[in-house]
Amino acid sequence: MEVGVRVLRAMATGQRAMMLKDIAAAAGMAPSKAHRYLVSLIRSGLVEQDPANARYDLGPFALSMGLVALDRLDRIRLGQNTIAQLRDEVNETTALAVWGGDGPVIVRWERPRRPITVNVTTGTTLDLLSSGTGLVFAAWLPQQATAALLAREMTSERLPEALRSKQAVNALLERIRSQGYATTASYHYVPGVAGAAAPVFNVKNEISMALLTVGVQGMFDCSEDGAVVHALKRHARQLSERLGATLYAGEPISAVYPDLSLPG
């Protein structure tokens, strides 16, 4: 089974019908060995071969299993487990947010085990430009979903002067897409709070949720090389993989933290 799954995984990450030699190379085995497994997988319905060009692709049973798995997948439950694990690792307040139409909405949160904490209220709708979570959604949602909200927020005097232009905001969002996360401190949604957020992608490689962690400004390390941001990105990538994403922040998901791939 484990060897057969290697063949299936190679085909799933190929994004298209593949020749035998390409499947074998991706699975790290000889073509003759890969062919033997492909024959069995064809018989089971997990793989099919196009007689016109001899290329192999995932079969009808693989599609059926995928649809059943998606139907049974509870993204909020998986996200709850993830923020609990992240909280245990960084000992900061962690939360899960989804897009609510008028902005990101906090749907779950976990309290850290420390005397001074930042509490998060379930149901809170966050701003786009003054929260790491909002910046993450603004960076990866389609522009038409966020344009009106961004235009309204850019008039706020709470924002730094440098963020009150469309050009400046677009440059910030491009930088966030490049680095794979967002942070806010001096102009956070809540004064005295610093936070970091990372996107979670679904099977369509579209943003589905955001993981966030927040703490007291001056006591919360949101540096790029810090343990909090590193853990945040790793857990977001792992949850994205669990939800069926094949890309993370535009890169093949296996290329991001390849040493931390999920078992199996």
Secondary structure, 3 states (H helix, E strand, C coil): CHHHHHHHHHHHHHCCCECHHHHHHHHCCCHHHHHHHHHHHHHHCCEEECCCCCCEEECHHHHHHHHHHHHHCCHHHHHHHHHHHHHHHHCCEEEEEEECCCCEEEEEEECCCCCCCCCCCCCCECCCCCCHHHHHHHHHCCHHHHHHHHHHHCCCCCCCHHHCCHHHHHHHHHHHHHHCCEEECCCCCCCCEEEEEEEEECCCCCEEEEEEEEEECCCCCCCCCCHHHHHHHHHHHHHHHHCCCCEECCEEHHHCCHHHCCCC
